[in-house]
Amino acid sequence: MNEILNGILEAINTHGLALVISGIVIFLLFNAGNILIEYLRNKLDVKKHDDLVDKRGRVGAAIQELLDKLVLQTHADRAYVSEFHNTAVSIAGLPFLYTSCNYEALGEGAASAALARQNLSMQLYHKLMEAITKHPFVILDVNHRDESVESQVGYETLAQRGVSVAVRVKITDNNKRAIGFVGLDYGNPVDKTALERYIPMTREAAVKLGALLSVNGKDKKD
């Protein structure tokens, strides 16, 4: 402390009191300015983070609302969104290796299947993934199996989960890239006429879901 005081006194003797006071004031203002800038930067970072959390929350709520509405419109036991993830090239040619159910809505009395649909390898379901990416939608009927769009293992998995008919509609992002699909599950057979009504509703929902998931994906990169 004595060294600091001696330094100040020496500076006063050498340069004059007014000049030394001016230097001290400038020094304090400079440091105060830096502190203020850092404070504002931190406040902006926190505000940005809050905005992203809020936006993602609103996106999730909007997706859930769409699925809840879809269950009512299509009389499905289950409506859900499965997103592709883990960057790499799969057998189906997609730049992803896995798919997971991240959103789900249930009809009355239906049990959740979300946990069973986490981290499913596209290598095991490459026929279905290829069909989904090539076509706007795919219909899987356990009682009338088409092995060009799904393997016997896939059909047996649906049967074990109590699914008789499943609809899969492709979801694309803003760049028209396949990023997942919206699925409908029915425990009982569904007649063709009913499916012809339900599929356009599901495709319309898929367009909205793609827009919402694109917003969510962009925010995750920020």
Secondary structure, DSSP 8 states (H G I E B T S, - for coil): -HHHHHHHHHHHHHH-HHHHHHHHHHHHHHHHHHHHHHHHHHHHHHHHHHHHHHHHHHHHHHHHHHHHHHHHHHT-SEEEEEEEEEES--TTS-SEEEEEEEEEEE-TT----TGGGSSEETTTTHHHHHHHHHSSEEEEETTS--TTTS-HHHHHHHHHTT-SEEEEEEEE-TTS-EEEEEEEEESS---HHHHHHHHHHHHHHHHHHHHHHHHHHHHHH-
